[in-house]
Amino acid sequence: MTTVPPFDPLSFHAAALTLRSHRQGVLASNLANADTPGYQARDLNFADALGQVMQGGPVRNEGRMVMVGSDVRHLGPVGGTDAPALLYRTALQPSIDGNTVDPDVERAHFAENTMGFELATALLSQTVKSRQMAITGQP
């Protein structure tokens, strides 16, 4: 029997912001390499990555080795090992040189991700303000 961790808006919005920020970097990299021969467009499944984080488990890195400590005194991994697995985007019209970046698709995903980032920021701000009001008793 598995237990579902209680929902915490602060950790949810913080995780969403972290993942959105990471995805923005991936999409920017795709756009920057739109003319690079053989470059394969990458993306991450935001919903799956957020679900894994909220279930309390690490984000799975497909194709990567995950460091596991056998002693509580071991240091944890540093930098990028908890980043979500990047998937290859299926090209609608791959170019002759093997590049799968479609700038229009990338810009659309970039804009969508930006709106999601702004929404998560606004919701996090509202959550903090409502908790402040609850603590101080002032509107």
C-alpha positions in Angstrom: 0.0 0.0 0.0 1.5 3.3 -1.1 0.7 6.6 0.6 0.3 9.8 -1.4 2.2 12.7 0.1 0.0 15.6 1.2 -0.3 18.4 -1.3 1.9 21.4 -0.6 1.3 24.4 -2.9 4.7 25.9 -2.1 6.7 22.8 -3.1 4.4 22.2 -6.1 4.9 25.7 -7.5 8.6 25.6 -6.7 9.0 22.3 -8.6 7.0 23.6 -11.5 9.2 26.7 -11.7 12.4 24.6 -11.6 11.1 22.3 -14.3 9.8 25.2 -16.5 13.2 26.9 -16.2 15.0 23.7 -17.2 12.7 23.2 -20.2 13.2 26.8 -21.3 16.9 26.1 -21.5 16.3 23.0 -23.6 14.0 24.8 -26.0 16.4 27.7 -26.3 19.2 25.3 -27.1 17.0 23.8 -29.9 16.4 27.3 -31.3 20.1 28.1 -31.1 21.0 24.9 -33.1 18.3 25.3 -35.8 21.0 25.5 -38.4 23.4 22.9 -37.0 23.7 19.9 -39.3 22.6 16.6 -37.6 21.2 18.4 -34.4 18.3 16.5 -32.9 15.6 18.6 -31.2 15.1 17.7 -27.5 12.3 18.3 -25.0 11.1 16.9 -21.7 7.7 15.6 -20.7 6.8 18.3 -18.2 3.7 16.6 -16.8 5.6 13.3 -16.1 8.6 15.1 -14.6 6.3 17.2 -12.3 4.4 14.1 -11.3 7.5 12.2 -10.4 8.8 15.2 -8.3 5.4 15.5 -6.5 5.3 11.8 -5.7 8.4 12.3 -3.7 10.7 10.4 -5.9 13.7 11.5 -8.0 13.2 12.4 -11.6 14.1 9.4 -13.6 17.0 9.9 -16.0 16.6 7.5 -18.8 19.9 6.3 -20.2 21.9 7.8 -17.3 23.4 6.1 -14.3 21.9 7.3 -11.0 24.2 7.7 -8.0 23.1 5.8 -5.0 24.8 6.2 -1.6 25.2 3.2 0.6 26.0 5.3 3.7 24.2 8.3 5.2 27.6 10.1 5.4 28.1 9.9 1.6 27.8 13.2 -0.2 24.9 13.6 -2.6 25.3 14.2 -6.3 26.3 17.6 -7.5 24.7 19.3 -10.5 22.2 18.1 -13.0 21.8 14.5 -12.0 18.2 15.1 -10.9 17.4 16.8 -14.2 14.5 15.2 -16.1 15.2 12.9 -18.9 15.3 14.6 -22.3 13.4 13.1 -25.1 14.0 13.5 -28.8 11.3 15.4 -30.6 9.8 13.7 -33.6 10.4 15.8 -36.7 7.5 16.8 -38.9 9.8 17.6 -41.8 13.4 16.7 -41.0 16.0 18.5 -43.2 18.3 16.9 -45.6 21.3 17.5 -43.2 19.5 15.5 -40.4 18.5 18.5 -38.3 15.1 18.0 -36.7 14.5 21.5 -35.3 11.5 23.2 -36.7 11.8 26.9 -35.5 8.1 27.5 -35.6 7.3 24.5 -33.4 10.1 25.5 -31.0 8.9 29.1 -30.8 5.4 27.8 -30.0 6.7 25.5 -27.3 8.9 28.3 -26.0 5.9 30.7 -25.7 3.7 28.1 -24.1 6.4 27.3 -21.5 6.9 31.0 -20.8 3.2 31.4 -20.1 3.4 28.4 -17.8 6.4 29.9 -16.0 4.5 33.2 -15.5 1.4 31.4 -14.2 3.5 29.3 -11.8 5.2 32.5 -10.6 1.9 34.3 -10.0 0.4 31.3 -8.2 3.5 31.0 -6.0 3.3 34.7 -5.2 -0.4 34.4 -4.3 0.3 31.4 -2.1 3.0 33.2 -0.2 0.7 36.3 0.2 -2.2 34.3 1.5 0.0 32.6 4.0 1.4 36.0 5.1 -2.1 37.2 5.6 -3.0 34.2 7.6 0.0 34.7 9.9 -0.3 38.4 10.4 -4.1 38.6 10.3 -4.0 41.6 8.0 -5.4 41.8 4.5 
